[in-house]
């Protein structure tokens, strides 16, 4: 499982894949799984605060545990 988490984390870090979320009309990005991160809400000054948190290994591990992902494809789908 650690190998899968490490690979998906590296893919996020290298921008090969992107975390699931959406932009609002002000250009702020909100995570789809915001319950798994502990970070400030996006603002005009920091519009990507949640996106940065979603590129962390801790977030990838939390997604894997919450959604009980067994394969890389399953984890990529929920990250």
N, C-alpha and C positions, 0 to 999 in steps of 0.2 A: 504493500500500500504506500509506503514511503517513497518508492520509486515513482509511482503515479503522481503523487502530490508534488514531488520535486520537478517532474517533467512539465506538469501543467503550470506550476509557478514560474518556471523558466520561460515557458511560452508567453505568459502574461508579461513578464519582465522584458522580453525581447519584442513585445507588441505583435506577436504572431496571431494571438487571439485577444479579444477584449472582454472585460467583465460585462455582465448583463445589467442594463440600466437605461435611463433615458435622460434627455436634456429638457429643461423647461424653456420658456420663451426668453428668459434672461440669460441663457447660456450656462446655467448651473446644471451639473450632472448629479443624478440621484440613483443610488444602487437599488437593484431589485431585491437583494437580500440584505437590506440595511440592518436587520436584526442581528446579523452576525459580525458587525463591526462596531467599534466604539470610537467614534471620531466626530468632530464638530460638523454641523450641518453646512452644506454649501452656501456660500455667500458671494457677493460681488467681488470681494477681495480674494476669496479662495473658492472658485467655482468647481474645482476638481478634488476637493478634500476627500470625498467618498470614493472617487475613482482611484486615488492613490492608495487608500486603505484596501481596496479590492484587488490590488496587485501584490499584496503581501502574502507571504507563505502561511501566516496565521489564518488568513481568510480562506485560502484554498483548503487548508486542513479542516476548518470549521464546516465548509461546504461538503467536503467528503464525509464527515461524520454525520451531519444533519440529514443529508439525502442518501446516506448509506451507499455510496458509489463504489462499485467493484472494478470498473474499467475506466480507462482514460477517457473514452468517448462519453460515458455517463457524467464524469466530473466536468468535462469541457461544456457539456450541455447546461449544467446548473451554475457554473462559475459565471 
